[in-house]
């Protein structure tokens, strides 16, 4: 029996999302975002974030991140990013492509996180002259690619660094819901109140079919985003079906319920993994380090997951989806406990 812990992208869509799509699927509606669902997004997300926002639906996280950064950073510019960030490792150069050539300047940091100290060093190591790319933004991944979560004070400290140097602050929030659920703070505390300018709000990993949103907290930052979205083929003619998903996610708290369930199940795996853990479990991802034989035993028992880290490191990533069967989690918890020689 196969039990999949490879990615939250493998999950099904929430029943609430299916119901919202069915409700939107009646009769004609204006195209290209002029429909009744899309025109409500600014107000609904504004209430969620307790702030005036501009919201732009897109269908993929790559589009959300790349188009947001392209709007903030000109072709001769640069964005500081953690060396292991998703925009660096897993988007096939999309931020560079969408911006017409702007570079990603890679910054090291433990636990998948950037720090002001590391950013200061990177800034000093990349002196700005007419011959160099011009830094224009910092991007954070929330939760990080190692499952860790930035606290509001950590974001505020990075924002202060960015402000001192005239840089915008973008957040890749593919798992933003998991971060909010873990910290039990408000979306506002984790974004604009901490100095975030633009958020890529993820929904696809958290119960949607294919729905993401770019949320601008400063309308002046929107600039030519709408034209870039059109040129990048993400101004969908039947936008109502993306917008209906986003509304269904946030209007009655589905986004947090789904994330909280995934987080809770991941914590159970973290407790079972114990000494095998590489990082504290703060979202819905669990990272372990084991020898090749132990990982082979897990796979032989039917568990599917990705190897992680440098080749041969023995690191592996286990991702719990919003709809993960509890039986799967129970079985994997028992297997992990057995690996470290302790009872379930």
N, C-alpha and C positions, 0 to 999 in steps of 0.2 A: 504494500500500500504506500503510495507516494504522499508525502506531507510537505507542502511547499512553503519555504521560508526565504525564498530568493529575493523577493521585492514586493513592496506594497502596490506596485503597478500590476501585479497579477490578480489583484482582488476584483470582485464583482462590483457592480454599481449598487448603491443603496436603494432600497425600495422607495424611499422618499424622492430620490432623483428620478426613478422611473415614473412615479406618479406625476411629478412636475412636468416631465417631458410629455406624458400623455395629455395632461391638461393644456399644455401649450400647442398641442397638435390638433387644433380644431379651427378650421376656417382660415381665411387669409390674414396676414399681418404685414405691416410695413417692413421693408427689407433694410439691410445694412445698418442695423442698430437703431432704427427709428421706431421700433416696435414697443409695445406697452411694457414688456419685461425689461428690455435694455434701458429704457428711459427711467426706470426706477432704481437702477443700480447705485447712482450717486447718493441718493437719499438713504437707501438701505445700508450701504457701507458707511455712509456718514454717521448714522446712528451707532453702528457697530464700533467705529473708531472714535466716536465723540468728537468729530472734527469734519470740516468741509473737505471733501475729497473729489477727485476725478477718477473714474473707474473705466478701464478699457478691457473688455473680454478678448481673450485669444484662446487658441485650442491646445497649445502645448506650453510646457514650462520653459523649453528652450527659446521659444518665441518671446515669452514674457521677459526672460532675463536679457536676451540679446537686444530686443527692441528698447527695453528700458535703458540699458547701458549705452546703446547707440544714440539715444536721445540726450543723454547726459554728457557724452564724451565725443568730441569731434574726431575726424580721421587721423589727425596729427596728435591725438591725446592718448592717455593711458589710464588704466584702472588698477589700483592695488587690490590684489586678491590673495587669499591663502593658497599656498602651493598645491593643496589637495582639494580645493573647492570644486564643486560640480561644474561651474562655468569654465574651469581650467581643464578638468580631466574628461568630461563626459558630454561636451556639446560641440565637438567636431569643428572648433574654430568659429562657431556661430556669432559670438560677440564681436570678433574681429571682422567677420564677413559683413554683418549687418551695419557696423559702424564705418565700413569702408577702409578699415586698416588700423583702427586704434588698438593699442597693445594692452595685454594683461601683464602687469609687473608682479611677479610671484614673491610672496612673503612667507617665511616659515613660522610655525607656531605649534606648540604642543596641544593635544586634544582637539585638533582641527580648527583652533581659534586664532584669530588675529588679536594683537594687543597694541596699545599705543606705543609701547617701547619698540616693538618689532617694526611698526610702521615708521617710526622716526628713523630707525636705522635704514630701512629701505628707501625712505625719502632722501636721506643723506647720501646713500649709495647711488642714487640716480639724480645727480645735479641737473638742474634745468637750464638749458641754454637754447639758442636758436637752432642748434644742431640736434636737439633731442626731442623725444616725445614729451608732451606736456601733461602732467598728471591732472586729472579732472574729477576722479571719483574713487571711492572705496566701496567694495562689495563684500557683504557678509553672507554666510549661509546659515539659515536658522530653521531647524536644527542643523548642526554641522554634518559633514560627511562621515564623522565618527560618532554621531549620535549625541554629541554634547550640545548644551543649550547656553546661549548668551543670556546673561542676566541684564536687566535694564541699566544697571550702573556700568556694566561693561560696555554696552552699546553707547551710553552717554559719554564715556571716556573716549571712545573711538570717534564719536561725533565731534567732540571738542577738538581733537587732533585735526579732523577733516576741516572744521570751520576755520581753524587758524591758518590753513593753507588753501582755502577757497575751493575745497573739494566737496562734491555731493556724496551722500551716503545712500547706497542701495542695499536692499536685503533680498536675497533669494529665499523666499519662504515656501518652498515646495512642501516642507513639513512644519510650517509656521503654526498650524493647529496643534501639533504635538508639543511644540515649545510652550504655547500658551497653556495647554492642559497641564503640563508638568509644573510650570511656575505658579499656576493659579493666579495669574495677574490679569489685567485687562489688556485687550489688544492695543489700546492707546498707550499704556505704559511700556509696551514692548516695541513701539514704533515711533510716532511723531513726538511724543513726550520725551523720548530718549534721543531725539535728533535725527530720526530716519526721514529721508526725503521721498523715497520711492520704494514700494514693496511689490514683489512678485508673489501674489497670494495663490497658494496651491490648493487645488480641489481634487485633481485627478487621482492622487495617491490616497485620498481620504473619502472615497465613495462616489465621486463623479465619473461620468463617462470619459469626457475630454474637455475640461473646463478649467481655465486659469484666468487670473485677472491681474492687470497692472494697476496699482493704486498709487496715485500721486497725492501727497499731503500738501504740496505747495502748487497751486494751479499754474504759477509762473514756470514751473519745471516742465509742464506738458509740452510746450514749444511745438515742434512739428511731429509729435508722436503719431497723431492720426494719419498723417501722410506716410510716415514710415511703416505703419501697420498695413496700410493699403498696399504699398509697394512690395511688402514682404508677403502678400497673399494671405493675411490674417484678418482682413475685414470681411467676415463671412456674410454672405447674402441672407442666410436664414439665422441671423444672430440670436433670435429669440430662443433657440434651443440650447445655446451656450449660456445665455443670461438666465434662463429659467433654472438651470442647474445651480448657478451661483446663488440665486435667490433662495432656492431650496436648501442650500448648504447653510446659509447664515441666518435666515429669518427666524427659525425656531431652535437654533443651537445645534443642529445636526453635526456641523463641522467639529464642535467640541466634544459631543457625545462619542462620535466615531473615534476621534483622536484619543480621548481618555480611555476608551476600551482597549485600543491597541497598546497604549502605554502601560496599562495595568497588566496586561498579559506579558508584555516584554519584561516588566519588573520580575514577574514570576520566573521567567527564564534566567534573568540575571542572578536571582537568589540561588537558583539551582546550579548555575555555572560556577559561582563562588570564585575560587582561585584561578579559574580559567579566564576570567574577565580581563579584557584589555583596557576598558574604559567604564566609568560609571554609567549605568543605564538611566538616561534622562528622557528618552523619547521612546520610539517604537523599534529601535535597532539595538541589537546585542552583538558585541564584538568579542570573540574568544580567541585564545591562542592554545593550540594543541598540537601534538605530533601527528605525522602523516597517518599512522595507524589508527589513532583515535578519530580523526576526521573520516577515514575510510569506514570505520565502524558506524559512524552516524549515517553515512550515505547508504551503507548496506542495510541499515534499518529502515530505509525509505525516506530519510530527510533530505530535502533539496535546499542548497544554500550556495552562496558564492564564496570562493577563496578571496582573501583580501590582503592588502599590504604587499610588501616585496615578495617576489616569487621564492617559495621555500620557507617563508617565515612561519608557516603554520597558523596564520591568522585567518579567521573566517567571519563572515557577516551573516547574522540571522535577523530577518526583518519580519515583524508581526504586522499583519494587515488588520484593517478595521473589522473584517468579517472572518478572521481566523477561527476555525473551530476550536473550542476549548479542549476537545480530545487531542488535537494535534499538539497543543501547548503542554498538556499533561504528559503526553508521551515523550516530547522532546525534553521537558524538565527532568523526567526520570532518566532519560539517556544521558543527559549532561551530568546529573548527580552521580550516575554510575561511572562516568569517565573519570571523575575526580575521587572516586572511591568512597562516596558517602551515600547514605540512604536518601530517598526522595523526600 
